[in-house]
Amino acid sequence: MYKSFFGFQQQPFDKGIDSSMLFQSDSYKEVLARLDYLKSTRGFGLITGDPGVSKTPSLSYTTNGVAHRRLPRWDLNPKV
């Protein structure tokens, strides 16, 4: 429905959306910087937020190119 009405080339609310297609707001850039810091220091962190604030795409972007044995773990259970 959205795709044809707005002339999108792909589904706008797909979980597998390419991270390069996301709007790079200041807060989104801040999250990416913090995730890069955690990756470089091999630290751990907690990401929380309302639905639709790009938690999953941020993690997907950060984990690109990381060996599987070093991937951060995330739990997408909304009851936690």
PEJO-V744451 format. One record per backbone hydrogen bond with DSSP energy under -0.5 kcal/mol. CO is the residue of the C=O (numbers start at 1). NH is the residue of the N-H. Records with the same first field share a line. If there is no record, write none. Layout:
# PEJO-V744451
CO = NH, NH
This chain:
# PEJO-V744451
1 = 5
2 = 6
3 = 7, 8
11 = 14
14 = 17
18 = 21
19 = 22
23 = 25
25 = 29
26 = 30
27 = 31
28 = 32
29 = 33
30 = 34
31 = 35
32 = 36
33 = 37
34 = 38
35 = 39
36 = 40
37 = 41
38 = 42, 43
46 = 48
50 = 53
54 = 58
55 = 59
56 = 60
57 = 61
58 = 62
59 = 63
60 = 64
61 = 64
63 = 66
67 = 70
68 = 71
74 = 76
76 = 78
77 = 80
